[in-house]
Amino acid sequence: MGIVLNQSFKNTVITYIGFGIGAINTLYLYPIFLGSTFYGLTNYITSSANVIMPLFAIGMQNTLVKFYSQYKTEEEKSQFLSFTVLFPILLIIPLLLLGLCFYDEILFFLSKKNAIVKSYVWLIPFIGLTMAYFEIFYAWARVHMHSVFGNFIKEIGLRLFSLFLLIAVYYNVLSVEGFVYATAALYLLAFLVTMFYAFSVQKPHFQLTKPQNTKDVLVYSFYIILSGSVANLLLDGDKMILNQYMIIDNIAFYSVATYIALVISVPSRAMHQIVYPITAKLMHENKHDELNQLYKKTSINLQIVGGFVMLCIFVNIDQLYELVPKEYSGGIPVVFMIGLSKYFDLILGNNNAIIFNTKYYRMVLYLGLMLVVLTVVLNMIFIPIFGIFGSAFATLLSITLYSLAKLLFVVKKLHLYPFTKQTIHSILLTFALFLVFYFWEFPFFQLISIALKSILVTILYVYLNYKFKISPDINNVIDTILKKIGIKI
């Protein structure tokens, strides 16, 4: 776990800094500087781009990670890298041509409820394309164990420059309409910077040759397209559906709530950047015991860190929403529902990495497609009745069922088990502290109250987890820190 903890720690710090910047943008700058209409519009465009991104990438970002370690010579590796970069173009071109042929029909469908969308629809495939190649070149760096820089660009770079653009809007240097186009330019810049970084890690030698196992690569990539589409639809599909039933301002309200809840999944996102290639290597070498140990460690470590984040959010949620405009306050139940779904997914550890590197991944993807259909149907049923609350409930139900199905599949087919008795202890500890602190309010300004409550939660949470020895890895980290500063517990 040395390199995992090292790069995961760096990625976690980077990602939380990025989420901190994003929190400033999401909770204050977007609602105040852009207004709910253009905030909703910007979020709708980027969410829609994220949904179609797997089609443009053709799953090559995951395929690269899975197969790269299987090639023995530098020549074979070079051929494979070339293939992963050049092959997606063969699908991108016909997709774009198809979009041009049916542009008017697509335009009418997407803008029939919100006419403002019409002028910006073309930005969706543009951003989707830049996202796809960003992920491919990020994977290029990751297979060489360079996961930190790409994570920095993705988590901090994009949000920091968005902050600068929002300030430019405030000072009338940039119009709100111009902000939408500038956001698209940011994604292009992120892709280009990451591409040149990947080239510095491994100099490219592009060649029009197929790898020896092309059939296996293409079959895997096809199913990863389905997998990526499933994951992104579960993440952002609800915002696309909201655009079809409600005025676009509601996407802004929903986005604030989901952004707050998504902070819970940050530890998982950070650790997976480096755990994924290690999981692929262990499975390729048939090291079942080591893989099972890694599975348990990632599960409990993510549960502790993610549980702490969720606890801090839930006990402070009322004060947090007092900082945003009142029309956003209806999103509090959304935070709880989306947050719980992310927590359950998070405690599954490197479950996804395991599934995507087995011969059984196809059945799970078929199940995922069924759940996407369920998500769409549930959203279509609940949004007209309950609005954004209905969309959150549909998402909670769908993600929970999908996560549970993947867990059962890994347990039954691979005989790998993520949970231990510490899993139950961690859940009980987190729930007990929630009951203690949620109803305890300080009579101070919101930020001061949030800070004081968070400090108390942190002290108790860390101390109790340490004393009950929930995670040996985390206890070792704490022991190292305490030893350096000369404190004994």
Buried (B, 14 or more C-beta within 10 A) or exposed (E): BEEBBEBBEBBBBBBBBBBEBBBBBBBBBBBEBBBBBBBBBBBBBBBBBBBBBBBBBBBBBBBBBBBBBBBEEEEBBBBBBBBBBEBBEEBBEEBBEEBEEEEEEBBEEBBEBBEBBEEBBBBBBBBBBBBBBBBBBBBBBBBEEBBBBBBBBBBBBBBBBBBEBBEBBEEEEBEBBEBBEBBBBBBBBBBBBBBEBBEEBBEEEEEEEBBEBEEBBBEBBBBBBBBBBBBBBBBBBBBBBBBBBBBBBBBBBBBBBBBBBBBBBBBBBBBBBBBBBBBBBBBEEEEEEEBBBBBBBBBBBBBBBBBBBBBBBBBBBBBBBBBBBEEBBBBBBBBBBBBBBBBBBBBBBBBBBBBBBBEBBBBBBEBBBBBBEBBBEBBBEBBEEBBBBBBBBBBBBBBBBBBEBBBEBBBEBBEBEBBEEBBEBBBEBBEEBBEEBBEEEBEEEBEEBBBEBBEBBEEBBBEBBBEBEBBEBBBEBBEEEEEEEEEEE
